[in-house]
């Protein structure tokens, strides 16, 4: 029974940061994205087939250009929405690379600029790192140039990562580059890559 409890993956829990919840949000988003693409495509094709015979009566090519632009945009959005939905449902990382890159970039900006200075963000990042047993977005080096690290350096604190990165809850599990070892800090790749 203890082995089963240890094998339980916290990312599959039903909370607001669980894999199931995030997949559901992504499917809903991609479905709306797909519907908007289908609407653009429908409007473009309807204009092409129902009104295109009147194009020679117009002085400018604006109507034809708009029609083809709607068809192209709608087709692209529909394809991207389909790839996003399939990628989310099947967990195909290659299909979700744009989403991953955007999330990683935004999380890095948040970690670099707001951690320690905004208590809500600090609690959320600490909870994320503790729950997913990771440190930073992609590695512990994400903390190296953060405003938190610079503030700690000015205050003569030597810890290179927050305590939420530590396997054992203590405030300074990594005090130098030599201390980076799986025995004292979470070295699993950040939650975004899992």
N, C-alpha and C positions, 0 to 999 in steps of 0.2 A: 504494500500500500504506500509506503514511503517513497519507493522508487517511482510509482505512478505520479505522486504529488510533485516530485522533482522534475518529471518529464513534461508536466503541464506547461504549455507555452502561454505566458501572460498576454501576448499579443492577440490571442484568440478569445480573450475575455469579452464580456458584453459592454464594457464601459465606453466612454466617449472617445477614447483613443485606441480602441481595439481594431484589429484588422477587419473584422466583419463590419463595423460601423464605417470605417474609412472606405471599404469597398462599396458599401451601399451608397455613400455620398458620391463617389466617383461614377458609379453607374447612373445615378439620377442626373448628375451634371452632364455626362456624355450623352444621355438620352435627350435632354433638352438641347444640347449642342447639335445632335443629329437631326432633331425635329426642325430647328431653325435652318439648318442646311437644306433639308428637304423642302422647306417652304421657299427658300431662295431658288432652288432648282426648279420647283413647280412653277413659280412666277416667270422665271426666264424661259422655260419651255412653252408655257402657255402663250407668252408674248411672241415667241418665235413661230409657233404653229397657227395661232389664231389671228395675229395682227401683222405678221411680217409682210404680207402682200401689199400693205399700205406704205411701206418704207420708201418706195420711189417717189411718193407724193411729198415727202419731207425734204426741206432744204439742207438740213444738217444730218450727219450720220450718228447723232446722239442717241436716237432710239435703238438703232442696231447695236451700237457700242454698249449701251445699258443692258440690252437683252443678253448679249454674250458675256458681259461681266456678271450678271445674275446667274447664268448657267455655270460659268467657271467657279465663281465663289460658292454657289450652292453645292456643286459637285465636290469641291475640295473639303468643305465643312462636313458634308455627309460622309465622305471617306474617312476623315479624321475622327468624327464621332463614332463611326463603326469600329475603327481600329482601337480607339480609347475604350469602348465598351468591351470588345473582345479581349483586349489586353488586361483590363481590370478583372473580368470574370475568370479568365484563364491564368491570371497572374504572370503574364508574359512581360518581363521587364523591358525588353526592347521596344515594345509598343508604348510604354509609359515613360520613356527616357525624358521627354520634354517636361512632363509633370514632375518627375524626380529632380531634374536639374533646377526647376523653378522653386520647388520646396527646399532643396538644399541651399540654394542661393539666399532665399528669404530667411531660413533658419540661421545661416551663417551671419547675415546682417544683424539679426536679432541678438545672437550670442555676442557678436563683436561690439555692439553699441548699447544694448539695454540690460544685459545680465548684470545683476548686482545693483543697478540704478533704478530698476522698476521691480517692485516686490512681486507683482503678479507674474511677470515674465520669469523672474528668478525662481519662484515656486514651480512654475510649469516646466522649466528646463530641468530643474533638479528632480522633479517627479519623473519626467521622461527618461532621464539618464539612469535613475535608480530602477525604474520599472523595466526598461529594455536592456539594462546592463551594458550601456554604451557610454561613450565619452565624446561629446561633440557631435557634429553632423556626420563626419566621415572618420575622424581620428582625434586623439588627444591634442594633436597639433593645431586644431581649430581654435584652441584657447590661447595660443602663443601671442597673438597680437591683439587680443581683445581689450576693450577698455577696462574690464575687470582685472586682467593681468597687469596692465599698466598702473592701475590704481593700487594693486597689491604691491607692485615693485616700489612705488613711491612711499608706501607705508612700511617698507622693509619686511613684508611677509614673503616667505620663500616658496609657498606652494604654487605649482605650475598649473594645477587643475582644481576645480571646485571639489568639495568633499563628496558631492553626489557621484563623482567619477570613481570614488574609492570603493573597493570591495568591502573593507571593514570601515564602518563609519568613524572616520577620524578626520580632523581638519587639514592634515598635511601629509597625505599618503605619497605624494610625488613632490619632492623638494628640489630635485635636480634631474637633469636628463639621464643620469645614471640610475635613478630610482624607477624608471619606467619598466615594469615587469608585470606579467599577468598575475602574479601573486598579490599585488597590492592595488592595481588599478584595472578598471574595466577596459579591455582592449578590443572588445567586439566592435565590428564596423558599426557605425551609427545606424539608428533605427530606420532611416530613410532607404538604406541599401538592403534591408532585410525583407 
